[in-house]
Amino acid sequence: MLLTVTACGQSSAGQDEGHDEHADDEAHTDHSEDTGGRVSVEVSSPQPRLGITYDGGVAVLNGETLEVEDDFEAEGFLRLNPAGDGRYMFLTDGNGFRLLDTGTWAMAHGDHSHYYTMDPLLTDITVEGPEPGHVVAHEGKGALFFDGNGEVHTFDLADLDPQVEFETEVAETQEAHHGVAVAFEDDSRFETLGNADDRFGARVLDSEGEEIARDENCPGVHGEATGPDGVIAVGCEDGALVWDGDDFTKIDAGPEYARTGNLFPAEDSNVMLGDYNEEGEPMTQVALVDVEAGEITTADVGSAYNFRSLARGPEGEALVLAEDGHLHVLDPDTGEETDAVQVMDEWTEPEEWQEPRPAIQVVDEIAYITDPAEQAIHAVDLGEMEIIESADLDFVPNELSAVDGKDAAG
């Protein structure tokens, strides 16, 4: 194994009194790992990477150049989720969560970080189980939810390693359902309630697995998001359900059916962006869920969109990739459209949700957008609202995920 390690230059005259130079060296070289022959290279800044699934495999792209770093074969309908640590993703094919090392990461070193890259690797490390679903990272913990048996597998994000199996703690929900769980640092957790026929609420359990709170007033519960001060919200068919750390609060949408199935938070914002689906109507309105005020307002973008169309920008702006081919930017507090840029030709949502459709992911100032019709991907600078890079792909892109290559703990 060849591993490139670069130490920080520092003269003894510049050291603070009482500074432990050896402790710093140990912290800096702690990124060494059995990389299976791959070579790591130190780089000057965080290097985002993208994961894109297609029929037959998954590709990892360089976030700056949009070039394919590597491509891996995989069978079945593939889904992709970031693990939550800035480096790893989980690929699911119906049989389990398989660890994908995108090959970009950071290591904290005192008041700064060092950044590294290497070739990506689709590992054989898999957490097996029926119908793998949602992946959630929170407070340094990861939670893998299996819809087929209702099991929740929790683990420490710091334990992820491309060469070593990681251990999980296993708990069971009351009944198997398409759900989600959030693991807290003290081993307590938030989880949805449901069964094979119905999903209807959420509950919170303490570190011993004892239920401490429950709310069953959330039909069709789906779409977990974490907001400021540890607030957790999930969407309902008639609004949203919010856990503030002590109590549940239901926020009603107004209409009898107005489903929010996906929520997108932003740092330092009390407003979560959500889809807004009134039965029988194409989605042209988005939900703006104010978890502090307990209110839901809507904004109409004037064109249909779908569940892969929503994201948040670096300033918390609400982003909607609509079927008119434009990326729309909304003020989350007022719902007013503040900008828009055409990214692709008009498109129509396919009938089956598994079929490829445009998707968006944001890293810092850049929105990455796939265009299945043209087998292409675009990078949009959200500050300038212009396409700064595009690339043709050798496959039809389906699911899109992104990691930022930063130290999650930092």
TORKOL-4160 file (C-alpha; in steps of 0.2 Angstrom, whole numbers, padded with zeros to 4 digits, m for minus):
410
<pt num="1" X="0000" Y="0000" Z="0000"/>
<pt num="2" X="0006" Y="0017" Z="m0004"/>
<pt num="3" X="m0001" Y="0032" Z="0005"/>
<pt num="4" X="0003" Y="0050" Z="0003"/>
<pt num="5" X="0004" Y="0059" Z="0020"/>
<pt num="6" X="0009" Y="0078" Z="0021"/>
<pt num="7" X="0013" Y="0085" Z="0038"/>
<pt num="8" X="0010" Y="0103" Z="0042"/>
<pt num="9" X="0026" Y="0114" Z="0042"/>
<pt num="10" X="0028" Y="0123" Z="0059"/>
<pt num="11" X="0044" Y="0130" Z="0067"/>
<pt num="12" X="0047" Y="0128" Z="0086"/>
<pt num="13" X="0047" Y="0147" Z="0088"/>
<pt num="14" X="0030" Y="0148" Z="0082"/>
<pt num="15" X="0023" Y="0135" Z="0094"/>
<pt num="16" X="0012" Y="0140" Z="0109"/>
<pt num="17" X="0018" Y="0137" Z="0126"/>
<pt num="18" X="0013" Y="0120" Z="0132"/>
<pt num="19" X="0009" Y="0114" Z="0114"/>
<pt num="20" X="0010" Y="0095" Z="0111"/>
<pt num="21" X="0019" Y="0093" Z="0094"/>
<pt num="22" X="0018" Y="0075" Z="0095"/>
<pt num="23" X="m0001" Y="0075" Z="0098"/>
<pt num="24" X="m0003" Y="0086" Z="0083"/>
<pt num="25" X="0007" Y="0074" Z="0072"/>
<pt num="26" X="m0004" Y="0060" Z="0079"/>
<pt num="27" X="m0020" Y="0069" Z="0075"/>
<pt num="28" X="m0014" Y="0073" Z="0057"/>
<pt num="29" X="m0008" Y="0056" Z="0052"/>
<pt num="30" X="m0024" Y="0048" Z="0059"/>
<pt num="31" X="m0032" Y="0047" Z="0042"/>
<pt num="32" X="m0020" Y="0033" Z="0037"/>
<pt num="33" X="m0030" Y="0017" Z="0033"/>
<pt num="34" X="m0029" Y="0001" Z="0023"/>
<pt num="35" X="m0035" Y="0008" Z="0006"/>
<pt num="36" X="m0033" Y="m0009" Z="m0003"/>
<pt num="37" X="m0019" Y="m0002" Z="m0014"/>
<pt num="38" X="m0027" Y="0015" Z="m0018"/>
<pt num="39" X="m0016" Y="0030" Z="m0017"/>
<pt num="40" X="m0022" Y="0046" Z="m0007"/>
<pt num="41" X="m0017" Y="0063" Z="m0013"/>
<pt num="42" X="m0017" Y="0079" Z="m0002"/>
<pt num="43" X="m0027" Y="0093" Z="m0011"/>
<pt num="44" X="m0029" Y="0111" Z="m0007"/>
<pt num="45" X="m0047" Y="0112" Z="m0004"/>
<pt num="46" X="m0063" Y="0101" Z="m0001"/>
<pt num="47" X="m0066" Y="0091" Z="m0017"/>
<pt num="48" X="m0085" Y="0087" Z="m0020"/>
<pt num="49" X="m0090" Y="0071" Z="m0028"/>
<pt num="50" X="m0106" Y="0065" Z="m0036"/>
<pt num="51" X="m0114" Y="0048" Z="m0036"/>
<pt num="52" X="m0126" Y="0044" Z="m0050"/>
<pt num="53" X="m0135" Y="0028" Z="m0053"/>
<pt num="54" X="m0141" Y="0021" Z="m0069"/>
<pt num="55" X="m0148" Y="0005" Z="m0076"/>
<pt num="56" X="m0133" Y="m0007" Z="m0073"/>
<pt num="57" X="m0122" Y="0003" Z="m0061"/>
<pt num="58" X="m0116" Y="0018" Z="m0052"/>
<pt num="59" X="m0104" Y="0031" Z="m0057"/>
<pt num="60" X="m0094" Y="0043" Z="m0046"/>
<pt num="61" X="m0090" Y="0060" Z="m0054"/>
<pt num="62" X="m0078" Y="0074" Z="m0049"/>
<pt num="63" X="m0088" Y="0089" Z="m0043"/>
<pt num="64" X="m0077" Y="0102" Z="m0051"/>
<pt num="65" X="m0074" Y="0094" Z="m0068"/>
<pt num="66" X="m0089" Y="0083" Z="m0069"/>
<pt num="67" X="m0078" Y="0069" Z="m0076"/>
<pt num="68" X="m0081" Y="0051" Z="m0071"/>
<pt num="69" X="m0069" Y="0046" Z="m0058"/>
<pt num="70" X="m0074" Y="0028" Z="m0058"/>
<pt num="71" X="m0089" Y="0017" Z="m0063"/>
<pt num="72" X="m0096" Y="0001" Z="m0054"/>
<pt num="73" X="m0108" Y="m0012" Z="m0061"/>
<pt num="74" X="m0123" Y="m0016" Z="m0050"/>
<pt num="75" X="m0139" Y="m0025" Z="m0053"/>
<pt num="76" X="m0157" Y="m0021" Z="m0049"/>
<pt num="77" X="m0166" Y="m0004" Z="m0046"/>
<pt num="78" X="m0152" Y="0006" Z="m0037"/>
<pt num="79" X="m0155" Y="0020" Z="m0025"/>
<pt num="80" X="m0141" Y="0031" Z="m0017"/>
<pt num="81" X="m0140" Y="0040" Z="m0001"/>
<pt num="82" X="m0125" Y="0050" Z="0007"/>
<pt num="83" X="m0120" Y="0042" Z="0023"/>
<pt num="84" X="m0119" Y="0060" Z="0031"/>
<pt num="85" X="m0100" Y="0061" Z="0034"/>
<pt num="86" X="m0095" Y="0070" Z="0018"/>
<pt num="87" X="m0086" Y="0055" Z="0011"/>
<pt num="88" X="m0097" Y="0039" Z="0010"/>
<pt num="89" X="m0113" Y="0034" Z="0002"/>
<pt num="90" X="m0124" Y="0019" Z="0003"/>
<pt num="91" X="m0130" Y="0010" Z="m0012"/>
<pt num="92" X="m0146" Y="0000" Z="m0011"/>
<pt num="93" X="m0152" Y="m0013" Z="m0023"/>
<pt num="94" X="m0166" Y="m0021" Z="m0013"/>
<pt num="95" X="m0155" Y="m0033" Z="m0003"/>
<pt num="96" X="m0146" Y="m0021" Z="0009"/>
<pt num="97" X="m0136" Y="m0005" Z="0011"/>
<pt num="98" X="m0119" Y="m0007" Z="0002"/>
<pt num="99" X="m0105" Y="0006" Z="0007"/>
<pt num="100" X="m0098" Y="0016" Z="m0007"/>
<pt num="101" X="m0082" Y="0026" Z="m0004"/>
<pt num="102" X="m0082" Y="0041" Z="m0015"/>
<pt num="103" X="m0064" Y="0044" Z="m0011"/>
<pt num="104" X="m0064" Y="0062" Z="m0004"/>
<pt num="105" X="m0062" Y="0067" Z="0014"/>
<pt num="106" X="m0055" Y="0079" Z="0026"/>
<pt num="107" X="m0046" Y="0077" Z="0043"/>
<pt num="108" X="m0046" Y="0091" Z="0056"/>
<pt num="109" X="m0029" Y="0097" Z="0062"/>
<pt num="110" X="m0031" Y="0110" Z="0076"/>
<pt num="111" X="m0040" Y="0125" Z="0069"/>
<pt num="112" X="m0040" Y="0119" Z="0051"/>
<pt num="113" X="m0042" Y="0104" Z="0040"/>
<pt num="114" X="m0032" Y="0094" Z="0027"/>
<pt num="115" X="m0041" Y="0087" Z="0012"/>
<pt num="116" X="m0038" Y="0071" Z="0003"/>
<pt num="117" X="m0044" Y="0062" Z="m0012"/>
<pt num="118" X="m0041" Y="0044" Z="m0020"/>
<pt num="119" X="m0050" Y="0033" Z="m0032"/>
<pt num="120" X="m0068" Y="0028" Z="m0027"/>
<pt num="121" X="m0072" Y="0011" Z="m0022"/>
<pt num="122" X="m0088" Y="0001" Z="m0021"/>
<pt num="123" X="m0085" Y="m0010" Z="m0006"/>
<pt num="124" X="m0092" Y="m0027" Z="m0002"/>
<pt num="125" X="m0097" Y="m0020" Z="0015"/>
<pt num="126" X="m0116" Y="m0022" Z="0016"/>
<pt num="127" X="m0129" Y="m0021" Z="0030"/>
<pt num="128" X="m0141" Y="m0034" Z="0024"/>
<pt num="129" X="m0160" Y="m0034" Z="0026"/>
<pt num="130" X="m0176" Y="m0033" Z="0017"/>
<pt num="131" X="m0182" Y="m0018" Z="0007"/>
<pt num="132" X="m0168" Y="m0005" Z="0013"/>
<pt num="133" X="m0175" Y="0012" Z="0013"/>
<pt num="134" X="m0170" Y="0028" Z="0021"/>
<pt num="135" X="m0153" Y="0033" Z="0028"/>
<pt num="136" X="m0152" Y="0047" Z="0041"/>
<pt num="137" X="m0137" Y="0055" Z="0049"/>
<pt num="138" X="m0138" Y="0065" Z="0065"/>
<pt num="139" X="m0126" Y="0070" Z="0079"/>
<pt num="140" X="m0113" Y="0059" Z="0072"/>
<pt num="141" X="m0125" Y="0044" Z="0071"/>
<pt num="142" X="m0131" Y="0035" Z="0056"/>
<pt num="143" X="m0148" Y="0026" Z="0055"/>
<pt num="144" X="m0152" Y="0013" Z="0042"/>
<pt num="145" X="m0171" Y="0009" Z="0040"/>
<pt num="146" X="m0177" Y="m0008" Z="0033"/>
<pt num="147" X="m0195" Y="m0006" Z="0027"/>
<pt num="148" X="m0197" Y="m0025" Z="0025"/>
<pt num="149" X="m0195" Y="m0029" Z="0044"/>
<pt num="150" X="m0195" Y="m0013" Z="0052"/>
<pt num="151" X="m0178" Y="m0014" Z="0059"/>
<pt num="152" X="m0167" Y="0001" Z="0063"/>
<pt num="153" X="m0148" Y="m0001" Z="0062"/>
<pt num="154" X="m0138" Y="0013" Z="0070"/>
<pt num="155" X="m0120" Y="0016" Z="0070"/>
<pt num="156" X="m0106" Y="0029" Z="0073"/>
<pt num="157" X="m0102" Y="0038" Z="0057"/>
<pt num="158" X="m0083" Y="0038" Z="0063"/>
<pt num="159" X="m0083" Y="0019" Z="0061"/>
<pt num="160" X="m0086" Y="0019" Z="0042"/>
<pt num="161" X="m0070" Y="0012" Z="0034"/>
<pt num="162" X="m0068" Y="0005" Z="0016"/>
<pt num="163" X="m0059" Y="m0011" Z="0022"/>
<pt num="164" X="m0068" Y="m0015" Z="0039"/>
<pt num="165" X="m0085" Y="m0021" Z="0043"/>
<pt num="166" X="m0094" Y="m0008" Z="0054"/>
<pt num="167" X="m0105" Y="m0014" Z="0069"/>
<pt num="168" X="m0123" Y="m0008" Z="0071"/>
<pt num="169" X="m0135" Y="m0008" Z="0085"/>
<pt num="170" X="m0152" Y="m0016" Z="0080"/>
<pt num="171" X="m0169" Y="m0011" Z="0086"/>
<pt num="172" X="m0186" Y="m0014" Z="0079"/>
<pt num="173" X="m0201" Y="m0003" Z="0076"/>
<pt num="174" X="m0218" Y="m0009" Z="0082"/>
<pt num="175" X="m0223" Y="m0015" Z="0065"/>
<pt num="176" X="m0214" Y="m0015" Z="0048"/>
<pt num="177" X="m0218" Y="m0001" Z="0036"/>
<pt num="178" X="m0210" Y="0012" Z="0024"/>
<pt num="179" X="m0203" Y="0023" Z="0038"/>
<pt num="180" X="m0188" Y="0032" Z="0044"/>
<pt num="181" X="m0178" Y="0034" Z="0060"/>
<pt num="182" X="m0166" Y="0047" Z="0068"/>
<pt num="183" X="m0153" Y="0041" Z="0081"/>
<pt num="184" X="m0147" Y="0054" Z="0094"/>
<pt num="185" X="m0130" Y="0055" Z="0102"/>
<pt num="186" X="m0137" Y="0048" Z="0119"/>
<pt num="187" X="m0144" Y="0032" Z="0110"/>
<pt num="188" X="m0162" Y="0038" Z="0111"/>
<pt num="189" X="m0171" Y="0039" Z="0094"/>
<pt num="190" X="m0185" Y="0046" Z="0084"/>
<pt num="191" X="m0195" Y="0034" Z="0073"/>
<pt num="192" X="m0211" Y="0034" Z="0062"/>
<pt num="193" X="m0226" Y="0024" Z="0066"/>
<pt num="194" X="m0235" Y="0013" Z="0053"/>
<pt num="195" X="m0239" Y="m0005" Z="0046"/>
<pt num="196" X="m0240" Y="m0013" Z="0029"/>
<pt num="197" X="m0256" Y="m0004" Z="0025"/>
<pt num="198" X="m0255" Y="0013" Z="0034"/>
<pt num="199" X="m0242" Y="0026" Z="0040"/>
<pt num="200" X="m0249" Y="0037" Z="0054"/>
<pt num="201" X="m0237" Y="0046" Z="0065"/>
<pt num="202" X="m0221" Y="0046" Z="0075"/>
<pt num="203" X="m0214" Y="0042" Z="0092"/>
<pt num="204" X="m0198" Y="0045" Z="0103"/>
<pt num="205" X="m0189" Y="0032" Z="0113"/>
<pt num="206" X="m0176" Y="0035" Z="0127"/>
<pt num="207" X="m0159" Y="0027" Z="0127"/>
<pt num="208" X="m0166" Y="0011" Z="0135"/>
<pt num="209" X="m0179" Y="0009" Z="0121"/>
<pt num="210" X="m0194" Y="0015" Z="0132"/>
<pt num="211" X="m0207" Y="0026" Z="0123"/>
<pt num="212" X="m0207" Y="0044" Z="0130"/>
<pt num="213" X="m0218" Y="0053" Z="0117"/>
<pt num="214" X="m0230" Y="0048" Z="0103"/>
<pt num="215" X="m0241" Y="0057" Z="0090"/>
<pt num="216" X="m0253" Y="0047" Z="0078"/>
<pt num="217" X="m0260" Y="0063" Z="0070"/>
<pt num="218" X="m0249" Y="0062" Z="0054"/>
<pt num="219" X="m0257" Y="0051" Z="0040"/>
<pt num="220" X="m0245" Y="0045" Z="0027"/>
<pt num="221" X="m0230" Y="0051" Z="0037"/>
<pt num="222" X="m0214" Y="0053" Z="0026"/>
<pt num="223" X="m0199" Y="0064" Z="0023"/>
<pt num="224" X="m0189" Y="0067" Z="0039"/>
<pt num="225" X="m0179" Y="0084" Z="0041"/>
<pt num="226" X="m0169" Y="0091" Z="0055"/>
<pt num="227" X="m0170" Y="0110" Z="0058"/>
<pt num="228" X="m0163" Y="0122" Z="0070"/>
<pt num="229" X="m0161" Y="0118" Z="0089"/>
<pt num="230" X="m0163" Y="0099" Z="0085"/>
<pt num="231" X="m0181" Y="0101" Z="0078"/>
<pt num="232" X="m0186" Y="0086" Z="0068"/>
<pt num="233" X="m0201" Y="0087" Z="0056"/>
<pt num="234" X="m0210" Y="0074" Z="0045"/>
<pt num="235" X="m0222" Y="0077" Z="0031"/>
<pt num="236" X="m0241" Y="0071" Z="0032"/>
<pt num="237" X="m0255" Y="0070" Z="0020"/>
<pt num="238" X="m0262" Y="0086" Z="0028"/>
<pt num="239" X="m0247" Y="0095" Z="0035"/>
<pt num="240" X="m0232" Y="0092" Z="0045"/>
<pt num="241" X="m0228" Y="0084" Z="0062"/>
<pt num="242" X="m0214" Y="0093" Z="0072"/>
<pt num="243" X="m0204" Y="0086" Z="0087"/>
<pt num="244" X="m0195" Y="0100" Z="0097"/>
<pt num="245" X="m0186" Y="0089" Z="0109"/>
<pt num="246" X="m0200" Y="0089" Z="0122"/>
<pt num="247" X="m0216" Y="0089" Z="0113"/>
<pt num="248" X="m0225" Y="0085" Z="0096"/>
<pt num="249" X="m0234" Y="0098" Z="0087"/>
<pt num="250" X="m0245" Y="0096" Z="0072"/>
<pt num="251" X="m0245" Y="0110" Z="0058"/>
<pt num="252" X="m0261" Y="0109" Z="0048"/>
<pt num="253" X="m0259" Y="0113" Z="0029"/>
<pt num="254" X="m0278" Y="0118" Z="0028"/>
<pt num="255" X="m0285" Y="0107" Z="0014"/>
<pt num="256" X="m0291" Y="0089" Z="0019"/>
<pt num="257" X="m0278" Y="0082" Z="0007"/>
<pt num="258" X="m0262" Y="0092" Z="0004"/>
<pt num="259" X="m0247" Y="0080" Z="0005"/>
<pt num="260" X="m0230" Y="0085" Z="0010"/>
<pt num="261" X="m0219" Y="0069" Z="0007"/>
<pt num="262" X="m0201" Y="0077" Z="0007"/>
<pt num="263" X="m0194" Y="0091" Z="0017"/>
<pt num="264" X="m0178" Y="0101" Z="0015"/>
<pt num="265" X="m0170" Y="0111" Z="0029"/>
<pt num="266" X="m0157" Y="0125" Z="0028"/>
<pt num="267" X="m0145" Y="0130" Z="0042"/>
<pt num="268" X="m0151" Y="0145" Z="0052"/>
<pt num="269" X="m0168" Y="0144" Z="0044"/>
<pt num="270" X="m0185" Y="0140" Z="0053"/>
<pt num="271" X="m0193" Y="0137" Z="0036"/>
<pt num="272" X="m0192" Y="0120" Z="0028"/>
<pt num="273" X="m0196" Y="0118" Z="0009"/>
<pt num="274" X="m0208" Y="0104" Z="0005"/>
<pt num="275" X="m0217" Y="0097" Z="m0010"/>
<pt num="276" X="m0236" Y="0101" Z="m0009"/>
<pt num="277" X="m0247" Y="0088" Z="m0018"/>
<pt num="278" X="m0266" Y="0091" Z="m0019"/>
<pt num="279" X="m0274" Y="0075" Z="m0024"/>
<pt num="280" X="m0277" Y="0074" Z="m0043"/>
<pt num="281" X="m0267" Y="0090" Z="m0047"/>
<pt num="282" X="m0250" Y="0091" Z="m0054"/>
<pt num="283" X="m0238" Y="0099" Z="m0041"/>
<pt num="284" X="m0234" Y="0117" Z="m0045"/>
<pt num="285" X="m0235" Y="0124" Z="m0028"/>
<pt num="286" X="m0222" Y="0121" Z="m0014"/>
<pt num="287" X="m0224" Y="0121" Z="0005"/>
<pt num="288" X="m0215" Y="0133" Z="0016"/>
<pt num="289" X="m0216" Y="0125" Z="0033"/>
<pt num="290" X="m0211" Y="0137" Z="0047"/>
<pt num="291" X="m0208" Y="0126" Z="0061"/>
<pt num="292" X="m0206" Y="0140" Z="0074"/>
<pt num="293" X="m0222" Y="0149" Z="0069"/>
<pt num="294" X="m0231" Y="0133" Z="0066"/>
<pt num="295" X="m0238" Y="0138" Z="0049"/>
<pt num="296" X="m0238" Y="0132" Z="0032"/>
<pt num="297" X="m0239" Y="0144" Z="0017"/>
<pt num="298" X="m0237" Y="0139" Z="m0001"/>
<pt num="299" X="m0229" Y="0147" Z="m0017"/>
<pt num="300" X="m0233" Y="0143" Z="m0035"/>
<pt num="301" X="m0219" Y="0141" Z="m0047"/>
<pt num="302" X="m0230" Y="0141" Z="m0062"/>
<pt num="303" X="m0224" Y="0124" Z="m0068"/>
<pt num="304" X="m0225" Y="0106" Z="m0062"/>
<pt num="305" X="m0211" Y="0098" Z="m0053"/>
<pt num="306" X="m0208" Y="0081" Z="m0043"/>
<pt num="307" X="m0200" Y="0074" Z="m0028"/>
<pt num="308" X="m0182" Y="0075" Z="m0035"/>
<pt num="309" X="m0184" Y="0093" Z="m0039"/>
<pt num="310" X="m0181" Y="0102" Z="m0023"/>
<pt num="311" X="m0166" Y="0108" Z="m0014"/>
<pt num="312" X="m0159" Y="0123" Z="m0003"/>
<pt num="313" X="m0146" Y="0135" Z="m0008"/>
<pt num="314" X="m0131" Y="0142" Z="0002"/>
<pt num="315" X="m0141" Y="0156" Z="0009"/>
<pt num="316" X="m0156" Y="0145" Z="0013"/>
<pt num="317" X="m0165" Y="0150" Z="m0003"/>
<pt num="318" X="m0178" Y="0138" Z="m0009"/>
<pt num="319" X="m0174" Y="0129" Z="m0026"/>
<pt num="320" X="m0186" Y="0121" Z="m0038"/>
<pt num="321" X="m0181" Y="0112" Z="m0054"/>
<pt num="322" X="m0197" Y="0113" Z="m0064"/>
<pt num="323" X="m0204" Y="0105" Z="m0080"/>
<pt num="324" X="m0202" Y="0121" Z="m0089"/>
<pt num="325" X="m0183" Y="0117" Z="m0089"/>
<pt num="326" X="m0179" Y="0132" Z="m0077"/>
<pt num="327" X="m0172" Y="0132" Z="m0060"/>
<pt num="328" X="m0182" Y="0143" Z="m0049"/>
<pt num="329" X="m0176" Y="0152" Z="m0034"/>
<pt num="330" X="m0189" Y="0157" Z="m0020"/>
<pt num="331" X="m0187" Y="0168" Z="m0005"/>
<pt num="332" X="m0192" Y="0155" Z="0009"/>
<pt num="333" X="m0199" Y="0168" Z="0020"/>
<pt num="334" X="m0211" Y="0176" Z="0007"/>
<pt num="335" X="m0212" Y="0163" Z="m0006"/>
<pt num="336" X="m0208" Y="0177" Z="m0019"/>
<pt num="337" X="m0198" Y="0171" Z="m0034"/>
<pt num="338" X="m0181" Y="0180" Z="m0034"/>
<pt num="339" X="m0172" Y="0173" Z="m0049"/>
<pt num="340" X="m0173" Y="0159" Z="m0062"/>
<pt num="341" X="m0161" Y="0151" Z="m0075"/>
<pt num="342" X="m0165" Y="0139" Z="m0089"/>
<pt num="343" X="m0155" Y="0123" Z="m0087"/>
<pt num="344" X="m0163" Y="0111" Z="m0100"/>
<pt num="345" X="m0177" Y="0109" Z="m0112"/>
<pt num="346" X="m0195" Y="0107" Z="m0106"/>
<pt num="347" X="m0198" Y="0089" Z="m0099"/>
<pt num="348" X="m0212" Y="0079" Z="m0092"/>
<pt num="349" X="m0212" Y="0068" Z="m0076"/>
<pt num="350" X="m0212" Y="0049" Z="m0081"/>
<pt num="351" X="m0227" Y="0039" Z="m0075"/>
<pt num="352" X="m0217" Y="0027" Z="m0064"/>
<pt num="353" X="m0207" Y="0035" Z="m0050"/>
<pt num="354" X="m0192" Y="0023" Z="m0053"/>
<pt num="355" X="m0189" Y="0030" Z="m0070"/>
<pt num="356" X="m0176" Y="0043" Z="m0074"/>
<pt num="357" X="m0180" Y="0061" Z="m0072"/>
<pt num="358" X="m0170" Y="0077" Z="m0069"/>
<pt num="359" X="m0163" Y="0078" Z="m0051"/>
<pt num="360" X="m0154" Y="0092" Z="m0041"/>
<pt num="361" X="m0141" Y="0091" Z="m0027"/>
<pt num="362" X="m0132" Y="0107" Z="m0020"/>
<pt num="363" X="m0115" Y="0108" Z="m0013"/>
<pt num="364" X="m0110" Y="0125" Z="m0007"/>
<pt num="365" X="m0113" Y="0138" Z="m0021"/>
<pt num="366" X="m0115" Y="0124" Z="m0035"/>
<pt num="367" X="m0132" Y="0116" Z="m0040"/>
<pt num="368" X="m0129" Y="0099" Z="m0049"/>
<pt num="369" X="m0143" Y="0095" Z="m0061"/>
<pt num="370" X="m0145" Y="0079" Z="m0071"/>
<pt num="371" X="m0154" Y="0079" Z="m0088"/>
<pt num="372" X="m0159" Y="0061" Z="m0093"/>
<pt num="373" X="m0166" Y="0066" Z="m0110"/>
<pt num="374" X="m0149" Y="0072" Z="m0115"/>
<pt num="375" X="m0138" Y="0061" Z="m0105"/>
<pt num="376" X="m0130" Y="0076" Z="m0097"/>
<pt num="377" X="m0126" Y="0084" Z="m0081"/>
<pt num="378" X="m0124" Y="0103" Z="m0077"/>
<pt num="379" X="m0116" Y="0113" Z="m0064"/>
<pt num="380" X="m0125" Y="0129" Z="m0060"/>
<pt num="381" X="m0117" Y="0143" Z="m0050"/>
<pt num="382" X="m0130" Y="0149" Z="m0038"/>
<pt num="383" X="m0122" Y="0166" Z="m0035"/>
<pt num="384" X="m0121" Y="0171" Z="m0054"/>
<pt num="385" X="m0136" Y="0160" Z="m0059"/>
<pt num="386" X="m0128" Y="0153" Z="m0074"/>
<pt num="387" X="m0122" Y="0136" Z="m0080"/>
<pt num="388" X="m0103" Y="0135" Z="m0077"/>
<pt num="389" X="m0100" Y="0117" Z="m0082"/>
<pt num="390" X="m0109" Y="0103" Z="m0092"/>
<pt num="391" X="m0104" Y="0086" Z="m0097"/>
<pt num="392" X="m0111" Y="0072" Z="m0108"/>
<pt num="393" X="m0113" Y="0055" Z="m0099"/>
<pt num="394" X="m0112" Y="0037" Z="m0107"/>
<pt num="395" X="m0128" Y="0032" Z="m0098"/>
<pt num="396" X="m0145" Y="0039" Z="m0093"/>
<pt num="397" X="m0143" Y="0046" Z="m0076"/>
<pt num="398" X="m0156" Y="0042" Z="m0063"/>
<pt num="399" X="m0153" Y="0045" Z="m0044"/>
<pt num="400" X="m0141" Y="0059" Z="m0040"/>
<pt num="401" X="m0132" Y="0061" Z="m0023"/>
<pt num="402" X="m0117" Y="0072" Z="m0018"/>
<pt num="403" X="m0104" Y="0073" Z="m0004"/>
<pt num="404" X="m0094" Y="0089" Z="0000"/>
<pt num="405" X="m0077" Y="0081" Z="0005"/>
<pt num="406" X="m0077" Y="0091" Z="0022"/>
<pt num="407" X="m0075" Y="0085" Z="0039"/>
<pt num="408" X="m0092" Y="0082" Z="0046"/>
<pt num="409" X="m0087" Y="0084" Z="0064"/>
<pt num="410" X="m0080" Y="0101" Z="0059"/>
